[in-house]
């Protein structure tokens, strides 16, 4: 059975990767840079193989199990939000809807930055969704 958790340093590295590429993209106008975390995220969601996490894993100084762990199901939910926002940002920039590009790029950048500070927007959304489903079925 596959491990259902992931070491927190890998998650943090991925958040920094997303935030850095979004900032660099917006600062330089090289919007294609957002395609890197987008492709890594899509690969992680579809194939359970994220090249960013593979690289980051090489830098762990302790065994992976010795770090605080994050729930993979939650991370996949969060990654799907990031992938959608990055895809919509790139769509916006390359189809002439620059406002859409900026809106979604800023959203995913802010979400990554806030996650690095300790609040997970995706976790909050998923929790609220689960609560809604629970309340709906218990009535």
C-alpha positions as CSV (number, residue, x, y, z in Angstrom):
1,X,0.0,0.0,0.0
2,X,1.2,3.5,-0.9
3,X,2.2,5.9,1.9
4,X,-0.7,8.2,2.7
5,X,1.5,11.0,4.1
6,X,4.3,13.1,2.9
7,X,7.1,14.8,4.9
8,X,6.3,18.5,5.6
9,X,9.6,19.8,4.2
10,X,8.6,18.4,0.8
11,X,5.3,20.2,1.0
12,X,7.1,23.4,2.1
13,X,9.6,23.1,-0.8
14,X,6.7,22.8,-3.3
15,X,4.9,25.8,-1.8
16,X,8.2,27.8,-2.2
17,X,8.5,26.6,-5.7
18,X,5.0,27.7,-6.7
19,X,5.4,31.1,-4.9
20,X,8.9,31.8,-6.5
21,X,7.8,30.9,-10.0
22,X,4.6,33.1,-9.7
23,X,6.6,36.0,-8.4
24,X,9.3,35.6,-11.1
25,X,6.6,35.3,-13.8
26,X,4.8,38.5,-12.7
27,X,8.0,40.5,-12.1
28,X,9.5,39.6,-15.4
29,X,6.5,39.1,-17.7
30,X,7.8,35.6,-18.4
31,X,4.5,34.0,-17.7
32,X,5.6,30.6,-19.2
33,X,7.5,30.1,-15.9
34,X,4.2,29.2,-14.2
35,X,4.0,26.2,-16.6
36,X,6.8,24.5,-14.5
37,X,4.7,24.2,-11.3
38,X,1.6,23.5,-13.4
39,X,3.2,20.6,-15.1
40,X,4.8,19.2,-11.9
41,X,1.4,19.5,-10.2
42,X,-0.5,17.8,-13.1
43,X,2.1,15.0,-13.1
44,X,1.7,14.6,-9.4
45,X,-2.1,14.4,-9.6
46,X,-2.3,12.1,-12.6
47,X,0.8,9.9,-12.2
48,X,1.5,10.3,-8.4
49,X,5.0,11.5,-9.5
50,X,5.9,15.1,-8.9
51,X,9.4,16.0,-10.1
52,X,9.6,18.9,-7.7
53,X,9.1,16.5,-4.8
54,X,11.6,14.0,-6.2
55,X,14.3,16.7,-6.3
56,X,13.4,18.0,-2.8
57,X,13.5,14.5,-1.4
58,X,17.2,14.3,-2.2
59,X,17.9,17.1,0.2
60,X,16.2,15.6,3.3
61,X,18.8,15.2,6.0
62,X,16.8,12.6,8.0
63,X,14.7,9.7,7.0
64,X,11.4,10.8,5.5
65,X,9.4,9.3,8.3
66,X,11.1,11.3,11.0
67,X,9.6,14.6,9.8
68,X,6.1,15.9,10.6
69,X,3.8,14.4,8.0
70,X,1.0,15.9,5.8
71,X,-2.0,14.0,4.6
72,X,-1.7,13.1,0.9
73,X,-5.4,13.4,0.2
74,X,-5.4,16.9,1.5
75,X,-2.3,17.7,-0.5
76,X,-3.9,16.4,-3.7
77,X,-6.9,18.6,-3.1
78,X,-4.7,21.6,-2.5
79,X,-2.6,20.7,-5.6
80,X,-5.7,20.5,-7.7
81,X,-6.6,24.0,-6.7
82,X,-3.1,25.2,-7.5
83,X,-3.1,23.4,-10.9
84,X,-6.5,25.0,-11.8
85,X,-5.3,28.5,-10.8
86,X,-2.0,28.2,-12.7
87,X,-3.8,26.8,-15.8
88,X,-6.3,29.7,-15.6
89,X,-3.5,32.2,-15.1
90,X,-1.6,30.9,-18.1
91,X,-4.8,30.8,-20.2
92,X,-5.5,34.4,-19.2
93,X,-2.1,35.7,-20.1
94,X,-1.8,33.9,-23.4
95,X,-5.3,34.5,-24.6
96,X,-5.3,38.2,-24.0
97,X,-7.4,38.1,-20.8
98,X,-4.6,39.6,-18.8
99,X,-6.8,40.5,-15.8
100,X,-7.8,36.8,-15.5
101,X,-4.1,35.9,-15.7
102,X,-3.2,38.3,-12.9
103,X,-6.1,37.4,-10.8
104,X,-5.4,33.6,-10.8
105,X,-1.6,34.1,-10.6
106,X,-2.0,36.3,-7.6
107,X,-4.5,33.9,-6.0
108,X,-2.2,30.9,-6.2
109,X,0.8,33.1,-5.1
110,X,-1.1,34.4,-2.1
111,X,-2.3,30.9,-1.2
112,X,1.2,29.6,-1.3
113,X,2.6,32.5,0.7
114,X,-0.1,32.2,3.3
115,X,0.5,28.4,3.5
116,X,4.1,29.1,4.2
117,X,3.0,31.3,7.1
118,X,0.9,28.5,8.5
119,X,-2.7,28.9,7.2
120,X,-3.8,26.5,4.4
121,X,-6.6,28.0,2.3
122,X,-7.2,24.6,0.6
123,X,-7.4,22.9,3.9
124,X,-10.0,25.4,5.0
125,X,-12.0,25.0,1.8
126,X,-11.9,21.2,2.0
127,X,-12.9,21.2,5.7
128,X,-15.9,23.4,5.0
129,X,-16.9,21.2,2.1
130,X,-16.7,18.1,4.3
131,X,-18.7,19.8,7.0
132,X,-21.4,20.8,4.4
133,X,-21.6,17.2,3.1
134,X,-21.8,15.8,6.6
135,X,-24.6,18.3,7.6
136,X,-26.5,17.5,4.4
137,X,-26.4,13.7,5.0
138,X,-27.2,13.9,8.7
139,X,-30.5,15.8,8.3
